[in-house]
Amino acid sequence: MARIAYQGEPGANSDIVCRRYYPDAEPVPCASFEDVFAAVTSGDCDLAMIPIDNSIAGRVADIHHFLPDSGLHIVAEHFLRIQFHLMAVPGASLDTIRTVHSHVHALGQCRKVIRELGLTPIISGDTAGAAREVAEAADPTQAAIAPPLAADVYGLEILRPDVEDEDHNTTRFVLLSPEFVAAPADQGPVVTSFVFNVRNLPSALYKALGGFATNGINMTKLESYMVGGEFAATQFLAEVDGHPDDPSLKRALEELAFFTTDIKVLGVYPADPFRSQVQG
């Protein structure tokens, strides 16, 4: 049985993704993202499930810094429609609760219900952990905002389902492996993820990206972030539709190499069907 490390406690969204797409694997909770990467690199776990983007909150902090130097590779992606339920201990009700516990992002994504019920938000380390804390407290004045699985795991009752402000709240997860396993080039849509540093020259980024435009490559992601504490040296994370063996993408990557100091392919993996639904 494969072991998949994830950040959070049982019942977290990452746990839900592991159970939904890899039911025969064993989800392994970890306290931090560092612990997740360490669990795989040490051999304690076989794979890692990591959230990388959210449709409301944007990119997940720190992941873009850990991933390039982790030695792990993206082998799959999965999109999860995020559902948050308001839950409390048996016997509690909307009239008894006074505080609501959850991760800071979840609290920010459920402002309407918090304001409507006049609850005091309390920040927890993660959503599933908030559910556990509320269950352990056994206090009918405390509630948690957490994924539905957390209510089952910790024996809580749902006071109100689907309390998120936006119904398009979706998180993208990537499955990481210590082995580089590239998807076949001829068995459906493929995504290629890579990082690069531009040379410190005028118009370097413009010239580096020109090859993707001239070769008709659809770039679905381009994000920059500083590395090494230097404001001038910026690393970019990019994702494109296509396989590196495709002639057009191969030419684009060759042109990119002329204007960059380093290119590292993080993964070549099947595109999740959710992409085609969003793109129409």
For each residue, the residues with C-beta under 8 A, 3 or more apart:
1: 24 25 26
2: 22 24 25 26 46 47
3: 25 26 28 44 45 46 47
4: 18 22 25 26 27 28 45 46 47 48 49 175
5: 28 30 35 36 39 40 44 45 47 48 49
6: 12 14 15 17 18 27 28 29 30 36 48 49 50
7: 12 14 29 30 31 32 33 35 36 50 51 126
8: 12 13 14 15 29 30 126 127 128 129
9: 12 15 29 126 128 129 132
10: 15 27 29 128 150 153
11: 15 16 127 128 131 132 146 147 149 150 151 152 153 154
12: 6 7 8 9 15 16 29 126 127 128 129 147 150
13: 8 16 17 51 80 82 127 147 171
14: 6 7 8 17 18 27 49 50 51 173
15: 6 8 9 10 11 12 18 19 27 29 128 149
16: 11 12 13 19 20 80 147 149
17: 6 13 14 20 21 49 78 80 173
18: 4 6 14 15 21 22 25 27 49
19: 15 16 22 23 27 149
20: 16 17 23 78 80
21: 17 18 76 78
22: 2 4 18 19 25
23: 19 20
24: 1 2
25: 1 2 3 4 18 22 47
26: 1 2 3 4
27: 4 6 10 14 15 18 19 49
28: 3 4 5 6 39 44 45
29: 6 7 8 9 10 12 15
30: 5 6 7 8 33 35 36 39
31: 7 35
32: 7 35 36
33: 7 30 36 37 50 62 63 66
34: 37 38 66
35: 5 7 30 31 32 38 39
36: 5 6 7 30 32 33 39 40 48 50
37: 33 34 40 41 48 66 70 72
38: 34 35 41 42
39: 5 28 30 35 36 42 44 45 48
40: 5 36 37 43 44 45 46 47 48 72 176 177 178
41: 37 38 70 71 72 178
42: 38 39
43: 40
44: 3 5 28 39 40
45: 3 4 5 28 39 40 48
46: 2 3 4 40 177
47: 2 3 4 5 25 40 75 175 176 177
48: 4 5 6 36 37 39 40 45 72 175 176
49: 4 5 6 14 17 18 27 173 174 175 176
50: 6 7 14 33 36 60 63 67 173 174 176
51: 7 13 14 54 60 63 171 172 173
52: 59 60 63 172 173 174
53: 58 59 60 171 172
54: 51 57 58 59 60 82 105 169 170 171 172
55: 166 168 169 170 171
56: 109 166 168 169
57: 54 60 105 108 109
58: 53 54
59: 52 53 54 63 64 223
60: 50 51 52 53 54 57 63
61:
62: 33 65 66
63: 33 50 51 52 59 60 66 67
64: 59 67 68 223 225 237
65: 62 68 225 227
66: 33 34 37 62 63 69 70
67: 50 63 64 70 72 176 195 266
68: 64 65 195 235 264 266
69: 66
70: 37 41 66 67 176
71: 41 178
72: 37 40 41 48 67 176 177 178
73: 176 177 178 179 180 181 266 267
74: 77 174 175 176 193 266 267 269
75: 47 175 176 177 179 181 267 269
76: 21 174 175 269 270
77: 74 172 173 174 175 191 269 270 271 272
78: 17 20 21 172 173 174 175 272
79: 170 171 172 173 272 274 275
80: 13 16 17 20 170 171 173
81: 169 170
82: 13 54 109 147 164 169 170 171
83: 147 148 161 162 164
84: 102 106 109 110 127 145 146 147 162 163 164
85: 145 146 147 148 151 158 159 160 161 162 163
86: 100 110 113 143 144 145 158 159 160 161 163
87: 131 134 143 144 145 146 150 151 156 157 158 159
88: 92 93 96 97 134 140 142 143 144 156 157 159
89: 92 134 135 137 138 139 140 142 155 156 157
90: 155 156 157
91: 140
92: 88 89 96 97 140 141 142 143 157 159
93: 88 96 97 140 159
94: 97 117 159 160
95:
96: 88 92 93 140 141
97: 88 92 93 94 100 117 119 140 141 142 143 159
98: 119 120 141 142
99: 119 120 121 122 141 142 143
100: 86 97 107 114 117 119 120 121 122 142 143 144 145
101: 121 122 123 124 130 133 134 142 143 144 145
102: 84 106 107 110 121 122 123 124 127 130 144 145 146
103: 106 107 123 124 125 126 127 130
104: 107 108 123
105: 54 57 108 109
106: 84 102 103 109 110 127 130 145 146
107: 100 102 103 104 110 111 114 121 123 145
108: 57 104 105 111
109: 56 57 82 84 105 106 164 165 166 169
110: 84 86 102 106 107 113 114 145 163 164 165
111: 107 108 114 115 165
112: 115 116 163 165
113: 86 110 116 117 119 160 163
114: 100 107 110 111 117 119 121
115: 111 112 118
116: 112 113
117: 94 97 100 113 114
118: 115
119: 97 98 99 100 113 114 143
120: 98 99 100
121: 99 100 101 102 107 114
122: 99 100 101 102 130
123: 101 102 103 104 107
124: 101 102 103 127 129 130 133 144
125: 103 129 130
126: 7 8 9 12 103 129 130
127: 8 11 12 13 84 102 103 106 124 130 131 144 145 146 147 150
128: 8 9 10 11 12 15 131 132 146 147 149 150 153
129: 8 9 12 124 125 126 132 133
130: 101 102 103 106 122 124 125 126 127 133 134 144 145 146
131: 11 87 127 128 134 135 144 146 150 151 153 154 156
132: 9 11 128 129 135 136 150 153 154
133: 101 124 129 130 136 137 144
134: 87 88 89 101 130 131 137 139 142 143 144 154 156
135: 89 131 132 138 154 155 156
136: 132 133
137: 89 133 134 142
138: 89 135
139: 89 134 142
140: 88 89 91 92 93 96 97
141: 92 96 97 98 99
142: 88 89 92 97 98 99 100 101 134 137 139
143: 86 87 88 92 97 99 100 101 119 134 159
144: 86 87 88 100 101 102 124 127 130 131 133 134 150 156
145: 84 85 86 87 100 101 102 106 107 110 127 130 163
146: 11 84 85 87 102 106 127 128 130 131 150 151
147: 11 12 13 16 82 83 84 85 127 128 150
148: 83 85 151 152 158 161
149: 11 15 16 19 128 152 153
150: 10 11 12 87 127 128 131 132 144 146 147 153 154 156
151: 11 85 87 131 146 148 154 155 156 157 158
152: 11 148 149 155
153: 10 11 128 131 132 149 150
154: 11 131 132 134 135 150 151
155: 89 90 135 151 152
156: 87 88 89 90 131 134 135 144 150 151
157: 87 88 89 90 92 151
158: 85 86 87 148 151 161
159: 85 86 87 88 92 93 94 97 143
160: 85 86 94 113 163
161: 83 85 86 148 158
162: 83 84 85 167
163: 84 85 86 110 112 113 145 160
164: 82 83 84 109 110 167 169
165: 109 110 111 112 169
166: 55 56 109 169
167: 162 164
168: 55 56
169: 54 55 56 81 82 109 164 165 166
170: 54 55 79 80 81 82 274
171: 13 51 53 54 55 79 80 82
172: 51 52 53 54 77 78 79 272
173: 14 17 49 50 51 52 77 78 79 80
174: 49 50 52 74 76 77 78 267
175: 4 47 48 49 74 75 76 77 78
176: 40 47 48 49 50 67 70 72 73 74 75
177: 40 46 47 72 73 75 180 181
178: 40 41 71 72 73
179: 73 75
180: 73 177 267
181: 73 75 177
182: 243 244 268 269
183: 187 190 243 268 269 270
184: 187
185: 190 243 245 246
186:
187: 183 184 270
188: 270 271
189: 241 270 271 275 276
190: 183 185 241 242 243 268 269 270 271
191: 77 220 239 240 241 267 268 269 270 271 275
192: 239 240 242 243 244 249 265 267 268
193: 74 221 237 238 239 265 266 267 268 269
194: 237 238 239 253 263 264 265 266
195: 67 68 235 236 237 238 262 263 264 266
196: 208 235 236 238 256 260 261 262 263 264
197: 227 233 234 235 236 260 261 262
198: 201 204 205 208 234 236 259 260 261
199: 204 259 260 261
200: 204 232 233
201: 198 204 259
202:
203: 206 207
204: 198 199 200 201 207 208 259 260
205: 198 208 209 236 259
206: 203 209 210
207: 203 204 210 258 259
208: 196 198 204 205 211 255 256 258 259 260
209: 205 206 212 213 219 222 256
210: 206 207 213 214 255
211: 208 214 215 217 251 252 253 254 255 256
212: 209 215 217 219 240 252 256
213: 209 210 216 217
214: 210 211 252
215: 211 212 248 249 251 252 255
216: 213 248
217: 211 212 213 240 241 242 248 249 252
218: 240 241 242
219: 209 212 222 238 239 240
220: 191 239 240 241
221: 193 237 238 239
222: 209 219 236 237 238
223: 59 64 236 237 238
224: 234 235 236 237
225: 64 65 234 235 237
226: 229 230 231 233 234 235
227: 65 197 230 233 234 235
228: 233
229: 226
230: 226 227 233
231: 226
232: 200
233: 197 200 226 227 228 230
234: 197 198 224 225 226 227
235: 68 195 196 197 224 225 226 227
236: 195 196 197 198 205 222 223 224
237: 64 193 194 195 221 222 223 224 225
238: 193 194 195 196 219 221 222 223
239: 191 192 193 194 219 220 221
240: 191 192 212 217 218 219 220 249 252
241: 189 190 191 217 218 220 271
242: 190 192 217 218 246 248 249
243: 182 183 185 190 192 246 249 268
244: 182 192 249 250 253 265 268
245: 185 249 250
246: 185 242 243 249 250
247: 250 251
248: 215 216 217 242 251 252
249: 192 215 217 240 242 243 244 245 246 252 253
250: 244 245 246 247 253 254
251: 211 215 247 248 254 255
252: 211 212 214 215 217 240 248 249 255 256
253: 194 211 244 249 250 256 257 263
254: 211 250 251 257 258
255: 208 210 211 215 251 252 258 259
256: 196 208 209 211 212 252 253 259 260 263
257: 253 254 260 263
258: 207 208 254 255
259: 198 199 201 204 205 207 208 255 256
260: 196 197 198 199 204 208 256 257 263
261: 196 197 198 199
262: 195 196 197
263: 194 195 196 253 256 257 260
264: 68 194 195 196
265: 192 193 194 244 268
266: 67 68 73 74 193 194 195
267: 73 74 75 174 180 191 192 193
268: 182 183 190 191 192 193 243 244 265
269: 74 75 76 77 182 183 190 191 193
270: 76 77 183 187 188 189 190 191
271: 77 188 189 190 191 241 275 276
272: 77 78 79 172 275
273: 276 277
274: 79 170 277 278
275: 79 189 191 271 272 278 279
276: 189 271 273 279
277: 273 274 280
278: 274 275
279: 275 276
280: 277
